[in-house]
Amino acid sequence: MAMSVVYGNFCGALAGENRGGIRSDYVADALGSVAVVVDDTGAAIYEAEYWPYGEARTEAGSNPSNWGFGGIKGYYTDLASNLLYVTKRHLTPFIARWLTVDGLWPMVDAFAYCGGKPTACMDPSGPFAECVACGLCVGVAALAALLGCINDSRGFLCCL
């Protein structure tokens, strides 16, 4: 019989899991990656830091699930291929790009992850990057103008 896993969320973000009666809570870093997993006593059972495009920089302990880089936002690691599944397509952390062409191409770079700004954005939907600081990071100027976006000091368009 397969083990039952129930995931919990808070405001649309992954918050933890109950795996066969064992509860784990996820603690996120600024980009929405699972930085720490704590058990029901509050003890850290896993800690990680990530490179900008998703490869684990440091890891300690064992993560009970496939949620790691971007896991709070819904990025799911396929352990067999080491690809990250991000809602609509796969991200290849070791070459820092999407595996398939962006649906908005040629208005945006065909394979660029987060418009080349992985330390400031996440892309939980696949085609639109989300700015961590202001909520939305848009790579298409015409769409950004329709949304009332402005250029911020880091050079990307943020919607207010």
N, C-alpha and C positions, 0 to 999 in steps of 0.2 A: 504494500500500500504506500502511495506517495505521501510525502510530508506536506501538510497544509501550511500555507504561508498567507498571512493577511497583512497587507500594507496599510499604514495610516498616513493621512495627510493633514496639513494645517494650511488653510488659505491656498489650496492648490499645489502646495509643495510637499514632497515626500518627507515625512517626519520620523518614520520608524517602521518596524515590522514585528509580527508575532509569528515565529517559525516553530511549529510543533509545540507550542506552549512556552517557548523561550522568547522573551521580549527584548528587543534592541531598539535604541533610539539613535537617530542620526543628528550630528552637529555639523552644520555647513560652514564653509569658508565664504569669503566675499563673493565668489563667482557661482556659488551654489553647488560646489562639489562636496562629497562626504569627506570631511576632514577627520572626524572622530565618530566612532560607534561605541556607545556605552550600553552596558547590560542593565538589568532591572535594579541592580544595587548602586548604579552610578559609576561603576568602574569602567575605564576605557579598555575595550577589547581590541580596538583597531585605531590606528592613527596614520594619516597620509598627507603628503604634500604633492602637488602636481606641477608639471611643466605647463606652459601656456596652452599647448595643443592637446593635452590630455594624458600624456604618459606619466606614470607615477614617478615622482622624484625620490621620495622616501616613503617607506611603508613599515609599520611595526604591528605585530599581531595578525589576526586573520579577520577579514571582512566576511560576515555570514552571507552576504548577497552580492549580486552583480552591479549594484549601484555604487559608483565611485566618482570619477571625474564627471561633474555636471549632474550627478545622481539626484540631487534635491530637485533639479529642474526637469528630470525625466530621462537623462542620458543613461542608457543601459549598455553595459559592457558584455559583449559576446566573448566569453573566455576562450572558445575554440579558435576564433579568428583574430582576437585582440582588436576588433573594430568596435566603435561606439555607435549604437543605434540611437538616432535622434529623431524620433517621430516619423519622419518621411524619408530619411536617407542615412547612409553610414558615413562616419567621420573616421579617417585613418590617422591616428595620432602620430605614428612614426614618420609620416611624410607631411603632416600638418595641412591636410586638405580633405575636402569631401571626396567620396569615391565616385559620385555621379554628378552630372552637370546640374547647376542651380536652375530651377524652373523659371527664374527671372532673367536668365541669360538671353540676349547680350546686353541687357541694361546693367547687369552686375557681372563681376568676374565669375567665370564658369565654375571654378572649383574652390575659391577662397573661403575659408572659414572665418566668419565674423568680420569680413572686410579687412582681414589682416590685423585686427585689433583684439586678439584673444585674451589680453589681460584686462580689458575694459568691458567686453561683451560676452554674452552667451547666446546660443541659437536654439532654444528649445523647440521651435516649430520646424526647423529645417531651412526655410527660405529667408526668414527675417531675423536678423540679429537683434538682441535685446541689450540695451546699454544698462550696466549695473548701476551707474550713478543716477541716471534720470529716467529709466524705464524703457526707452526704446531707442535703438540705434538703426538707422535706415540707410541703406547704401544706394538708393535710387532717388536722385534729386527731385524729379517730378512728383513722385509719391510723397517725398518729404515735404514739399511745398504744399501739397493738398492737406497734409496732416498738421500744418502750421509749425514745422520744425525749423530749428536754427542751427548754425554751426557753433559748436562749443569750442573751448580752448584746446581740446585734444584733437580737433580736426574731423570729428564725425558729427552727423546730424542728430540732434536730440530733440524729441518732441516734448513740449511743455504742457 
